[in-house]
Amino acid sequence: MTHVGFVGAGRMGAPMVERLVQAGHDVRVLGRSSEKRAAVGALGATAEADVRAVADGAQVVVVCVFSDDQVHEVCLADGLLQAMAPGSVLVVHTTGSPKTVETLAAQAPGVAVVDAPVSGGPHDIAAGQITLFLGGDTDAVERARPVLGCYGDPILHTGGLGSGQWVKLLNNTLLTAQLGLLREAAAFGARVGVEEAGLISAIRRGSGTSRAADMVGSRESASVAEFIASISEFLGKDVAVIRAVAAETGNDLGVLEGLIDRALPAESPATG
């Protein structure tokens, strides 16, 4: 049994906590309000009102919040990192800038930091089959693996600290580009009289298929625009991050830029 601290038991984090509890781990979860503490208790975990209590005695602490700003707030401003014991491991599931985990590692040299962004949704976590991209020292990754293996499969060690974030950001950039291509194909099909659902169904069985086509085609409506709208908040956030960090490193996304613009609506944070 491992003592696990957990911050961010929301849409993605709650099924993670549930599987950790089912695996027999001692899990302490941040719940700032009485309502959130009750929800944590319903998952079978111990609710704590303060991040320092979450970190106290934990061998592994998992952070699964929405944004980089929230990671900074929880880990630095609220004192989570400072409260973690030397030799413990901090796992950051939040997709964000690779510089964030590098900053955390520099602030707490006695704590091993692993970036572990996820690819999939709550249903994948519940099934124990969400993909994890892990960046960090091999020893730290191996120490975190028994905990992450409760809900992650496959667990892919992508390299040094920050590499998991780069892989996740590039993965979502490619997905967005594929959706941009698919949207253009659907628009062309409509102009020549080909019905969108039928086009997507056929493409999924042809050489032009893609993961994007499968994701759209698995929906009842089989509409590219509706699928993009359903995930634009999350996809747009990740694309905005990779555009920013690419610029910081003196790079650009090349031909992917135009395809991203084809996919995401104008009001998306990635294009606004």
Long-range contacts (C-beta under 8 A, 24 or more apart in sequence): 1-25, 1-26, 2-26, 2-59, 2-60, 2-146, 2-147, 3-28, 3-57, 3-58, 3-59, 3-60, 4-28, 4-58, 4-59, 4-60, 4-61, 4-62, 4-147, 5-29, 5-54, 5-55, 5-56, 5-58, 5-60, 5-61, 5-62, 5-84, 6-30, 6-45, 6-54, 6-61, 6-62, 6-64, 7-51, 7-54, 7-61, 7-62, 7-63, 7-64, 7-65, 7-74, 7-80, 8-62, 8-63, 8-64, 8-65, 8-66, 8-70, 8-74, 8-93, 8-94, 9-36, 9-39, 9-40, 9-43, 9-45, 9-64, 10-64, 10-65, 10-66, 11-122, 12-64, 12-93, 12-118, 12-121, 12-122, 12-125, 13-62, 13-64, 13-93, 14-39, 14-43, 14-122, 15-122, 15-125, 15-126, 15-151, 16-62, 16-64, 16-93, 16-125, 16-150, 16-151, 17-43, 17-45, 18-43, 18-44, 18-126, 19-125, 19-126, 19-128, 19-150, 19-151, 20-45, 20-147, 20-150, 20-151, 21-45, 22-150, 23-150, 25-147, 25-150, 28-53, 28-54, 28-56, 28-58, 29-54, 30-54, 30-74, 51-78, 51-79, 51-80, 51-83, 52-78, 52-79, 52-80, 52-82, 52-83, 54-80, 54-83, 55-80, 55-83, 55-84, 55-85, 55-88, 56-83, 57-85, 58-84, 58-85, 58-88, 59-85, 59-88, 59-89, 59-143, 60-88, 60-89, 60-91, 60-143, 60-144, 60-147, 61-88, 61-89, 61-90, 61-91, 62-91, 62-93, 62-147, 63-90, 63-91, 63-92, 63-93, 63-94, 64-93, 64-94, 65-94, 66-94, 66-237, 67-94, 67-96, 67-237, 68-94, 68-96, 68-97, 68-100, 68-241, 70-94, 71-96, 71-100, 71-104, 72-100, 72-103, 75-104, 75-107, 76-104, 76-107, 81-107, 81-108, 81-111, 82-108, 84-108, 84-111, 86-110, 86-111, 87-111, 87-112, 88-112, 89-113, 89-114, 89-140, 89-143, 89-144, 90-114, 91-116, 91-144, 91-147, 91-148, 92-116, 93-117, 93-118, 95-165, 95-168, 95-169, 95-172, 95-237, 95-238, 95-241, 96-165, 96-241, 97-165, 97-241, 97-244, 97-245, 98-135, 98-161, 98-162, 98-163, 98-165, 98-166, 98-245, 99-162, 99-245, 99-248, 100-165, 101-135, 101-136, 101-161, 101-162, 101-165, 102-161, 102-162, 105-161, 112-136, 112-137, 112-139, 112-140, 112-143, 113-140, 113-161, 114-140, 114-141, 114-144, 114-161, 114-164, 115-161, 115-162, 115-163, 115-164, 115-165, 116-144, 116-148, 116-152, 116-164, 117-164, 117-165, 117-167, 117-168, 118-152, 118-168, 119-168, 119-171, 125-151, 128-152, 128-153, 129-153, 131-156, 132-156, 132-164, 133-158, 133-163, 133-164, 133-165, 133-167, 133-168, 133-171, 134-158, 134-164, 135-159, 135-160, 135-161, 135-162, 135-163, 135-164, 135-165, 135-166, 135-167, 136-160, 136-161, 136-164, 137-161, 168-238, 169-238, 169-241, 169-242, 169-245, 170-242, 172-235, 172-238, 172-239, 172-242, 173-238, 173-239, 173-242, 173-253, 173-256, 173-260, 174-256, 175-211, 175-212, 175-235, 176-235, 176-239, 176-259, 176-260, 176-263, 176-264, 176-270, 177-256, 177-259, 177-260, 177-263, 178-210, 178-211, 178-212, 178-213, 178-259, 179-212, 179-216, 179-224, 179-227, 179-228, 179-263, 180-258, 180-259, 180-260, 180-261, 180-262, 180-263, 181-210, 181-212, 181-259, 181-262, 182-210, 182-212, 182-213, 182-216, 182-224, 183-224, 183-225, 183-228, 183-262, 183-263, 184-262, 186-224, 196-222, 196-223, 196-224, 197-221, 197-222, 197-223, 200-224, 228-263, 228-264, 228-265, 229-265, 232-264, 232-265, 232-268, 233-269, 235-264, 235-268, 235-270, 236-264, 236-268, 236-269, 236-270, 236-271, 237-269, 237-270, 238-270, 239-264, 239-268, 239-270, 240-269, 240-270, 243-270
